[in-house]
Amino acid sequence: MASSILQRLTALQQSGQTHSIVGIKRGIERETLRVNADGSLAQSAHPLALGSALTHPWITTDFSESLLEFITPASADIDTTLKQLADVHRFTGRQLADERLWPASMPCYITDQQQIPLAYYGKSNVGRMKTLYRQGLKNRYGSMMQAISGVHFNFSLPQSFWQAYQAQLSVQGDLQEFISDQYLSLIRNYKRYAWLIVYLFGASPAMCQSFLEGRQSRYAFQSLGKGSLYLPYATSLRMSDLGYTNSAQSSLNITYNNLPEYIAGLHAAVSQPSAEYQNIGTKVAGVYQQLNANVLQIENEFYSTIRPKRTTESGERPTCALAKRGVEYIEVRALDVNPFSAIGITAEQMHFLDIFLVYCLLEQSPALSAAEQIITEQNLKKVVTDGRRSNLELLQDGQPRLMQDWAEQLFADMMPVANFLDQAYGTERYQGALKHYYLSLLDPAQTLSGKVLNHLLSTRKDNGSYMRELAEQYRQQLLQEPYQYYSEQDFTAAVSESLQRQAEIEASDTISFDEYITQYFAEVPACEQSTLV
């Protein structure tokens, strides 16, 4: 369907709107475990020198006290974003004494989930709720799964583009409604083609045997070294059934055909009781075990490779923010940590993601039923475990198609998008990124997963040993380099302000934690009710 894209790009160019797309904003969220020199998980508390995990704008924690999350603000310049992310790594490294940052998605050297301490956010009601949510995740899925790291890519197109695009498509009505509809159109196509992202950027074909300790697996793993397991053609074990999965979510039927439908599906999931989770109990012998016994405790528990997002106000639920103000940006969640980058992602990856996401927007995007969505998930799972296998077949429109053939068509269809972005930005980096990753299509050994596995097999090295080497290499590299965007004073101020803000939040609580939880889940917010009618 490349013709539809060419028509839309040509129309933008002929109307003098090529530069309307300049101003794409991106943000990165990179997760990484704090580990000791021997690779074991750091048992220390979140360092006070990093500020408050509850309120720091750039440095927080994810599931575990040992699982850091670095966040860059939305920026319209890729190089700026990478400099910010690198500086956060540099500052953090200088506060960690002898600890390192794990450079891969899959954790290692953890033999017992009790070695994974839950993240602590202080004694405020909101902080305690964040920790309790994680206690619920631990009781539902186990902590090992939650120790997996990823990279999230936040993406939004500028207002100037949306205005030009709405005029070009001759769509009448509210601009924000148009924007929300178009982001959901993008998401549907992303679902159809997400397997390509996992093929190119999956970087976890192997893992440490300790990850499976006491667990059964249906995969025919092969052994490597003293304690590594791998699948010969795998791209991303992080995205497999071993990683972020929730069997109770498989029946949710959350779809993306319009915003009310998506919100209704997500709300149903946070309202629907689960017999399995009711067995855990919510409060047992006076101690909370989870926020509630529903299929999802809160919206964030929904595991998806992509999410429509809207910045929330204090105490506001994500679905409420979407219902009131529409989609603001999207969050791509299918990226493994890139172990060949000291900061987990590269400029070339970001340029490719720009191309891919703009392509998903401009391509025709019919409605995607729950049944069709299951097929897209099956395609993704095939590429997760067998993506580098020759003659791998996926399903397209109900018919088998060679992945290689389909991928080549997608690359051909994306070339006009890369040209358009290069013209708009006055660069050649977009076409360069497309050509670079096309080599990975021709030769699976050039993919991130191929490079990782080939190194392990050629050196007969354990996955854990290799990642420890990279962790030490990146530690030395980042410690020796100067800051590129922020200053030491910027970080010192952010730490101080975050600690002060946490203290203010804790001092402002006026109700008990029990009351706080009850109030939070007491009723569907009015904004959601009006949207769901």
N, C-alpha and C positions, 0 to 999 in steps of 0.2 A: 504493500500500500504506500510505497514511497512517493507516489504521485501526489497524494494529499499533503504530504510534508513539503514537497517542492512548491506546490501551489501556495501554501500558507507562507513559506519563507519568501517566495517571489513577491507576493502581495505586500508583505511588510517592507521589502526592499523598494518596490515601486512607489510606495506611499511615503518613502523617506523615513521609515521607522526602524531602520536597521539598528540604530544606536539606542532604541527604546529598551533593549535588553541589557544594556550596560548598567551595572548596579546589582547584579545577582548577589545575594548575601548568603554566606555560609558560616557555619559554626561546627566545631568538632567537640565531641565528648569521647575521651580516650580512657579506658579502664586499664589498670595495671596492678598486679599484686606486689606488695612489699615483701621481699624475701631476704633471708640471711645469705652469707657468702656461700654456704653449702647448698643453697637452693630451697631450703626449708622455709615454710611460711613464717613471717615475722609474727611473734606473739605479743609484741609491744602495742600499747595504745596508739591511736592516731596522734602523731607528734604535736605537742602544744605549739611548737615553732611554726607549724603550718596553719595555725588559726583554728577557727571553729568549722567543723564539717557541716554544721547546720546552716551557717550563714555566709561562708566564704564564697565569693563570686566565681573563683577559678579552681579551687581545690576542695574537693569533698570526698566522701566515701560512698561506695555502692552497697553491696550486701554486707560485706565484712569490714571490720575495723582495719583489716590488712589490705582491703581492696580499694585502692585510690581511684578517684575519677577526676580527670582534668578537663576543664571546660573553657572554651574560648568564646568571647562575645561574638555576636553576629557581625561579620565584616564583609565589605564588598571587594576585598583584595585577597587572593589566595596566598600570596607571599606573606602578607601581614598575618593572616591566620596561622600559618606555619611558624612564623617567628614568635608569635604569642605562645603557641603550644610548646615550642622548644624552650622558651624562657621559663614557663611553669615547670617543665621537667628539670631545668638547671637549678632553679631555686629549691625545688623539692629535694633534689639529689644532695644539695649542700646542707640540708637539715637532717639527713637520714643516717649520719654516722657511717656504720659499716653495712647498712642495708642497701639492697639493689632493687631495681624495678624489673619485674619479669617481662621479657620481650615477646611473649607468645600468648595466644588465646587460652590454650589448655593448661591447667595448673599441673604441678608436679610435686613430688616429695611430700604429699599429704596422705598419710595412711589412715587417718580417722577424722571424720567430720567434726569431732569435738575440737580439733586443732584450728578450726575456722571460727574465730570470735565474731559475734554479731556486731555490726556497727552501732556505736553509741553516739547519741546526739544531745546529751545533757538531760537535765531533769524537767524541762518544760513539757507541757502536754503535747505540743506538736513534735518535740524531739522524742518523747517516749512512744508516741504513735508510730513514728518512723521505725524505731527499733522493734516494736511489737509486730509491725507488718513483716519485718524480716524474720521474726520468730515464726510467724505463720508460714512463710516460704520454706523455712527449715523443716517444719513439721510436715508440710505437704510434699515436698520434693527432695528433701535432703540438702545439706549445705554444699556438697561437692559440686553439684550442678551450678549452684549460685556463685561458685568461685571462678567460673569461666569468664574470661575478659573479652570485650569487643570494642569496636569503634563505631560511634554513631555520627552520621553526617547530616547536619541540619541545612536545609536549602529553601530559599525563597526568591521569587522573581520580583523585580521592582514594579512599583505602581505604574510607571510610565509604560512598561510593557503590557500590563493588564489593560490599560486604557486603549492602547493601540490594537491589541488583540481582540478586545470586545467589539471595537468599531469594525475591524476587518471581518469578523464573523457575523456582523449585523445582529448582535444579540441585544435586545432591549432590556431595561430594568436595572436593578441595583447592582453596582459594581462588585460589592463584597459577595453577593450571592453568586455572581458569575465566577469570581475568583475561587470560592469554595467548590463550585461545581467542576471547575477546570483542574483543581488540585486532586479531586477525587478521580477525575478522568485519567490524570497522570498515574495515580496509585493503581488503578485497574491494569494499565499497561505494564507498570512496574511488576505487578504480580505475575503477569504473563511471561515476562522476560527476566525475572530476577535470577534465574538459573545462570544467566551469562555473567552476572556480577560474582556469583559464587565460583564459577569456573575460573574467572580471571583472578579474583582476589582472595579466594579461600586459601588459607595458609596453615591449616592444621590437619595434614594427612596422617600424622603420627601423634602418639601421646604416651605418657608414662603409665606403666602397668598399674601403679598405685591408684589411678583414677577409677579403675574398675574393681578395686578391692571389695570383696563381699557382694558384688553385683553380677547379675547375669547379662550377657550380651548375645544378640542373635547374629552378630557379625562374625565372619570368619577371619579374625585378625591374624596377622603374621607377626612373629617375634623378631626383634632386632636388638643386638647388644645385650646388656644385662637386664634391662627392664623396660624396653619400649615395645609398643604395639603399633601396627600400621595396617592400612588397607592400600593395596598397590595402586589403585586409581582414584583414591579419595581426594577431595579438595578441602573439605571443611568438616572435621568431626565435631567442631563446635556447633554446627548447624544440623547435626544428625540427631537421631533419637536419643543419643547419649547426652545431648546438650539441652538446649532450651525447648523442652516439650512439656505438654500438659494434656494428658489423655482426656481429662474432663472438659477441656476447651474444644475438643474436636467436634463436638455437637452444637457449638454455639451459633454457627451460621451467621457470623458477623460479616456483612457485605458492605461494599463501597460505591453503590450506585447513586446515592445522594446523601446529603449530610444528615437529614432526619432519620433515614434508614440506618446509617452507621451508628448514630447516637442511640437509637432505640435498641439496636443489637447489643451495644456495649452496656447500656443501662440494664438490660435484661440479665446480662451475665453477672453484674454486681448485685443483682437482686435475687437471683435464683439459688435456692438452697441446694447444697450438695450432700447426698447421703454419706459419701466417703469422708468429707471434711467434718460432717457433724459427729462422726466417730472420734475425731480428735478432741472435740469440745472447744468451746470458746474461752470459758473461764473455769479452770479445774482446781478445786481445793483453794480457791481464792487467787489463783495465778493465771493470768491471761496466756493462752496458747496461740491465739490468732485474733485478728480483728473481728472476724465473723466466720460463719461456716458456709458462705456462699461460694459459687463456682469461682468467682473472683472476689478477693477481699476488697480491692479497689481497682480502678481502671488500669493502673500501671502494671498490674499482674498479667494483663493480656499480652501474650507473646506473639508478636507480628514482625515480619521483616520490614515493615514500613508503617508509619503512623501519621495521620493528619494532626497538626498541633496548633494550639493557640496559647500564648503566654498567659498564665493564670495569675490572678490577684491573690493576695494572702488569704488562705483558707478556702479558696475556690476549687471546686472539683473540675477536672479536665473536660468532662462532657458538658458541664455548665458553661465553661468559657467558650467552647466551640458553638454551643447553642446560641449564646448571646452575641458573639462577635465574629463567628465564622472561622474558617481555616486561615491561618497566618503563614504557616510554613509546613514543610514535611520533614520527618525524621527517618532517614534510611538506617536500618538496623542490621543489615546482612553482612557487615564487614568484619572479617577477622582482623586482629591486630597484625600488622605487617612486620614480621620479625627482621626484615632487612632495612628497617628504618628505626632510628633511635627514638622516634616519637610515634611510631605505630602507623603512619600514613605518609604518603608522598604527594608532591604537587601534581605529578602525572596522574595519580589516582583521582585527585580532585577535579582535574580538567576532564578526565574521562567521565566522571560522574555528572558533571555539568552537561556534557554532550548527551549522555544516556537519559538523563531526566528531562531535558528539553525535548529529546526525541519522543519520550513517553507521553509528553504533553501534546505535541503536535500531531502525533499519529492518531488515526481514528481509534476510538475507544468505546466499543459497544458495552452495554451492561454486562456484568459478570455475575452469573448466578452462583449460589452456594455450591452446586454440583460442579460447575466449571472451575470454581476456585479450588476445589479438591484436586482437580487435574493439574492445575498450576503447582500445587504443593507436591504432588507426586513427581512432576518433572523436576522440581527443585531437589527432592530427596534423591532422585537418580543421579543428579550431577554432584550432590554432596558426597555420595559414596563411590561413584563410578565415573566422574566427570572427565577423567583423562583416558578412559577406555576408548579405543578406536571403534568406530561404527556404533556408538551409543545412540539409541533411538529415544526420542521424546514424543509426546502427543501434541499435535497442533491441529486445532479444529476437529478433534476426534480421530485424526489419522496419524499413523506413525511417521516421523520425519527424523532423518539423521541430524543429531545435534550440530555437527560440523557444518552441514549445509544451511541449517537455520541460522547459525551464528554468522556465517559468511554473508547471508542476506541482511542481517541486522547491521553488520559493519558497513555494507554498501549503502544501506538506507540512512545510516548516521553520518556519512561523509558530508552531505549538504549542510547538516546541522553544524558540524565542525567548521566548515567553510564560513558559514554565517556568523558563528561566534568569533572566529578569527578576524573577519571583516569588522565586526562591531568593536572588538577590543584592540584592533591594530596589532595583531600578534600572529604567530604561527604555531603556538603551543597546543592549540586544540587539535589541529590536524596531526601534529607531531605525536600527541598522546594516542590518537586513534591508530596511527601507523605502528607505534610501539607495541600496543596491545594486540594488534593484528598478528604480530609475530608469535604471540602466545597461542593464538588460534591455530596457526600453521604447525606449531611445535609445542605440544602439551608440557614438555620439559621446561619451557620458558615461563610457565605460570608460577605463581608464588608457591603453590603446593608442590609443583614439580621440582622447583629448586630446593625446597626444604628436604623432600624425600631423597632426591638424588645425592644431596650432601651426606645425609645419614647413611645411605646404602654404600656410597663410595668410600666413606671413612670408617664404616662399621661402628659408628658412634651412637651412643644413646641420645634420644631426644632431649632428655633433661640436661645432659652434659653440654650439648650444643647450645641450648638456651642459656645455660649458666655462663658459657664463654661470651655469648652476645651481650648478656646483661652486664658483665664486667667491662666489655669493650665500650658499650654505650655510656656506662657510668663514668669511665675515664674521659671519654670524648666530651660529654656534657659538662663535666666539672672544669675542664680546661678551656672551654669556649666562653667568651664574654656574652653578656645579655645583648640581644638584638633589638628588642622592642621595649620591654619594661625595664625598670631600674630596681636596684635593691630597695630604694626608698618606696617605690610603688608596692613592692611585696610586703615590706614592713608595715606600711599603712594599712594594707588590706587585711593582714593578720590582726592588727590591733583593732580595727573597726569591726571585724567579724566577731572577735571575742566580746567586744562591748555590746554588739547587737544581740548576741546570744544571752548575755546577762540581762539585757532589757526585756527580752522575750520571757525569760524565766521569772523575772520580777513582776511581769504584768499578768500572769495567770491568776484568775479569780475563782475558778471552779476546780473540782477534783478531776482526776484522770477519768474515773468512771463516768462522771457527768459529761466530760468532753467527748468521750467515745459515743455515748448515748446520743448526744446532740448531733454529732457528725453524721450518724446513720439514721437519725430520727425520721426523716422524710425525704422524698425526692425534691430537690431544689425546684422552686417555682419555674425557673427558666427551663429546666428539663421537662417539666410537666407540659408546658405550653408547646414545646417542640415535638413532644411525643404524641400529641393529640392527632 
